[in-house]
Structure formats: C-alpha cells, structure tokens
Amino acid sequence: MDNLELITKLNKARALLFKEIGHVIVGQKDILEHLFIAMLCRGHVLLEGVPGLAKTLIIKTLAEVLDLSFSRIQFTPDLMPSDITGTEIIQESESGGREFKFFKGPIFAHILLADEINRTPPKTQAALLEAMQEHKVTAAGTSYTLDEPFFVMATQNPIEQEGTYPLPEAQLDRFMFNLRILYPSWEEEIAIVESTTGAVGAVPKKVVSHEDILSFQNLILQIPVAENVVKYAVGLVRNSRPGQDGQPKFIQEWVEWGAGPRASQYLILGAKALAALDGRPTPDVADVTTMVKPVMRHRIITNFNAEAEGIDTDQILDRMIEAAPQTQS
C-alpha cells in the first residue's frame, strides 16, 4: 500500500474513530484530535484541567477504540519508581532453588494515563519520563523493551498546587503537546448529564487495529514537507528565543527562555499528521500554525515583566503568529 492509499485509509479511520468515541465522550473534539495526532507522531501529551472533565474517560475510550492495552497510575507522594516500572521478587525455581523474577509494572501498556504526575517526587517522575524517551525500562541491569505503540498522557491539576512537585523544564520538553481541557458548553453539559445518569452507558467498538496504528506512525515520517513550511516552523521557534536578530520587540520584553529545537521537530510532525488526517499529501503553513500553541506553550518561560502585566504564554504565541509573515524569510 503506497502513501496516498494509507493517507486515504487514515482519513477514513479518523471519521470512524471520532464517531465511535462520540458515543461515549460529549464534545472535546480538539482534545481528542490532538491526542490522536500525538500518538501518530510517537509523542506524549501533558493535559491540564480541573477534576471532573473526563480526562480518564477520554484516554480510556481512545484505548478501547484503538484496540490497545490501557493502564492508569494515580501519582501520590509515596509512590516509588518500582511501583511504576515493576520489581524483582524472589521465588522458587523449578529445580527447587530460589531465583529473582521480574514482575512488570503498569508502565507496560500501549496507552498509559499518568494521573496528577506533579504529585509524586522527582525520582518517581524520572522513572516514567525515562521510559517515555527510551521506550524501555531497566531493572537490576536488565533492559525490557516496551511494546509499540507506547503513548503517555500525563495530567496536572491547575488548582491545589501546595505540596506538588512541578516538572522541570527539561522534563516538560519531552511532552509533544501541552493541552488545556476546558469546561463543557451549556449544551454539552446537558448532554453529559443526560447520557451518564441512565441505566446503561454506551460501549465503544474497536475501529482501528494495532497494526494500522503502527503503519500510520510510519506513514507520518514518510510524508514530504516543502522547504518554506520547514523554514516557517524553524523561524517561529527561533523567534521565541530572546536575543535573536530581527525578532519582535515583545519577545525581549516578556520572554526569559524560548523553545528548543524539539519544538521545531514537533511542529513539523504535528503538521504532517494534521494534513494526513485531513486526507492531504503534504502540510502547509496553516497546519504549522495550528500546532503552535499545544507544542510551544510549555516550552516558553515568561519573565517578571510578563507576569506583572498579566501576559501568559498563549498571548505571546498569538502575537508571534501575527508577526510571523513579517519575520520569516
């Protein structure tokens, strides 16, 4: 099957996927699409939202319709790295002696929900983040490869920050997207209440196979990108760094640190996936623009001036997108 046929197949799979998820999840189309894009790009997602907005249900339903294994870890201050990765236990061997046997932890799943990742100490956070980067787990000197695809969705509660362990910037950079899930609209909330207070809930069907996901991931890497689109993405990211020639003045005023090269890579990968989902053979500048906020909002550190003026990263990114046509070559 060539790339065009795979793109057509992916476009049809997208329609089936969101139709099936829609039987369980009301609204949140943007969140669902970005989760699927991140999975296609072999990326991971950090999701921020207050309790009760169906974060767990969204990721669990996505796993069900994709025919992938799902695991959930509730992060707490007393959680140890071995609680995530697994541990070795002494047991009797067939010969009558004793031997160590490794029992896999919940990280050995295709889709992992890391709930409230900022409520566990850095040592435990690092155990998960190493697996995200390397797609393997090391225990007692032995490496265990995680099954593909491996996708992590970590959540953070934006309220009740006392006693939490914020992720360092270097670890935040490992997440492809930072998504913010908002309250539902009036109509959506009515539909949620009506659909969840009855006797029987909808059960989603599997519509995309494990093998299809792997082939779609390979497809994204093979999609060609025009040079002007790559230059646009790289130019946007470079303009987020204070001290660059010809950049907008507000970057110097409001930004302490800009995004690194990983942001440029994820902008292009995300644009490729978005184009393929729409049935297009190559992305354009508009696809890159759509990816800017989820890719870059957690990669820009604002300074005191921005905080004093009430300017957040999304506002800075809006200004960057507006200024981009004049600042790109």
HUHU-V742557 format. One record per pair of residues at least 24 apart in sequence whose ideal C-beta (glycine too) atoms are under 6 Angstrom apart, sorted by the first residue. I is the first residue (numbers start at 0). GAP is how many residues later the second one is. D is the distance in whole Angstrom. If there is no record, write none. Layout:
i=I gap=GAP d=D
i=I gap=GAP d=D
//
This chain:
i=2 gap=219 d=6
i=5 gap=213 d=5
i=6 gap=269 d=5
i=9 gap=206 d=5
i=9 gap=266 d=5
i=10 gap=268 d=4
i=12 gap=195 d=5
i=13 gap=263 d=5
i=15 gap=191 d=4
i=16 gap=48 d=6
i=16 gap=190 d=6
i=19 gap=45 d=5
i=19 gap=184 d=5
i=19 gap=185 d=6
i=19 gap=187 d=5
i=20 gap=40 d=6
i=20 gap=44 d=6
i=22 gap=179 d=4
i=22 gap=181 d=6
i=23 gap=37 d=5
i=23 gap=178 d=5
i=23 gap=180 d=5
i=24 gap=33 d=6
i=24 gap=36 d=6
i=25 gap=162 d=5
i=25 gap=165 d=5
i=25 gap=166 d=5
i=26 gap=157 d=5
i=26 gap=161 d=4
i=30 gap=148 d=6
i=30 gap=150 d=6
i=33 gap=143 d=6
i=33 gap=145 d=6
i=33 gap=260 d=6
i=36 gap=233 d=6
i=36 gap=236 d=4
i=37 gap=138 d=5
i=37 gap=139 d=5
i=38 gap=112 d=5
i=39 gap=176 d=6
i=39 gap=177 d=6
i=39 gap=180 d=5
i=39 gap=233 d=4
i=40 gap=179 d=6
i=40 gap=228 d=4
i=40 gap=232 d=5
i=41 gap=175 d=6
i=42 gap=133 d=3
i=43 gap=88 d=5
i=43 gap=108 d=4
i=43 gap=131 d=5
i=43 gap=132 d=6
i=44 gap=108 d=5
i=44 gap=132 d=5
i=44 gap=134 d=6
i=45 gap=108 d=5
i=45 gap=129 d=4
i=45 gap=132 d=5
i=46 gap=106 d=6
i=46 gap=108 d=5
i=46 gap=132 d=5
i=46 gap=134 d=6
i=47 gap=108 d=5
i=47 gap=110 d=5
i=47 gap=132 d=5
i=48 gap=132 d=4
i=52 gap=128 d=5
i=54 gap=100 d=5
i=58 gap=54 d=5
i=58 gap=94 d=5
i=60 gap=143 d=6
i=62 gap=48 d=4
i=63 gap=140 d=5
i=64 gap=139 d=5
i=64 gap=142 d=5
i=65 gap=142 d=5
i=66 gap=139 d=4
i=66 gap=142 d=6
i=66 gap=143 d=5
i=67 gap=42 d=4
i=67 gap=43 d=5
i=68 gap=40 d=5
i=68 gap=41 d=5
i=69 gap=41 d=5
i=70 gap=35 d=4
i=70 gap=38 d=4
i=70 gap=41 d=5
i=71 gap=41 d=4
i=72 gap=33 d=5
i=72 gap=41 d=6
i=73 gap=41 d=5
i=74 gap=41 d=5
i=74 gap=42 d=5
i=74 gap=44 d=5
i=74 gap=45 d=4
i=78 gap=41 d=5
i=78 gap=45 d=5
i=80 gap=43 d=5
i=80 gap=46 d=4
i=83 gap=43 d=5
i=83 gap=44 d=6
i=84 gap=42 d=6
i=84 gap=52 d=5
i=87 gap=52 d=6
i=101 gap=37 d=6
i=106 gap=24 d=6
i=109 gap=39 d=6
i=110 gap=40 d=5
i=111 gap=40 d=5
i=112 gap=40 d=5
i=113 gap=38 d=6
i=113 gap=40 d=4
i=114 gap=40 d=5
i=115 gap=39 d=6
i=115 gap=41 d=6
i=116 gap=37 d=4
i=117 gap=38 d=5
i=117 gap=46 d=4
i=117 gap=47 d=6
i=117 gap=48 d=6
i=118 gap=45 d=6
i=120 gap=44 d=6
i=121 gap=43 d=6
i=128 gap=42 d=5
i=128 gap=45 d=6
i=131 gap=42 d=6
i=132 gap=41 d=6
i=148 gap=64 d=5
i=171 gap=126 d=5
i=172 gap=89 d=6
i=175 gap=90 d=5
i=176 gap=117 d=4
i=177 gap=119 d=5
i=177 gap=120 d=4
i=178 gap=115 d=6
i=219 gap=52 d=5
i=219 gap=53 d=5
i=222 gap=49 d=4
i=223 gap=58 d=6
i=224 gap=43 d=6
i=228 gap=56 d=6
i=231 gap=53 d=5
i=231 gap=56 d=6
i=231 gap=96 d=5
i=232 gap=31 d=5
i=232 gap=34 d=4
i=232 gap=35 d=5
i=232 gap=55 d=5
i=233 gap=30 d=5
i=234 gap=93 d=4
i=235 gap=88 d=6
i=236 gap=26 d=5
i=236 gap=27 d=5
i=238 gap=88 d=6
i=239 gap=60 d=6
i=247 gap=75 d=5
i=249 gap=69 d=6
i=252 gap=52 d=6
i=253 gap=48 d=6
i=253 gap=51 d=6
i=253 gap=52 d=4
i=253 gap=57 d=5
i=253 gap=62 d=6
i=255 gap=45 d=5
i=255 gap=47 d=4
i=256 gap=44 d=4
i=258 gap=37 d=5
i=258 gap=40 d=4
i=258 gap=41 d=6
i=262 gap=32 d=6
i=262 gap=33 d=5
i=262 gap=36 d=5
i=265 gap=29 d=5
i=266 gap=24 d=5
i=266 gap=28 d=5
i=288 gap=32 d=6
i=291 gap=25 d=6
i=291 gap=29 d=6
i=292 gap=24 d=5
//
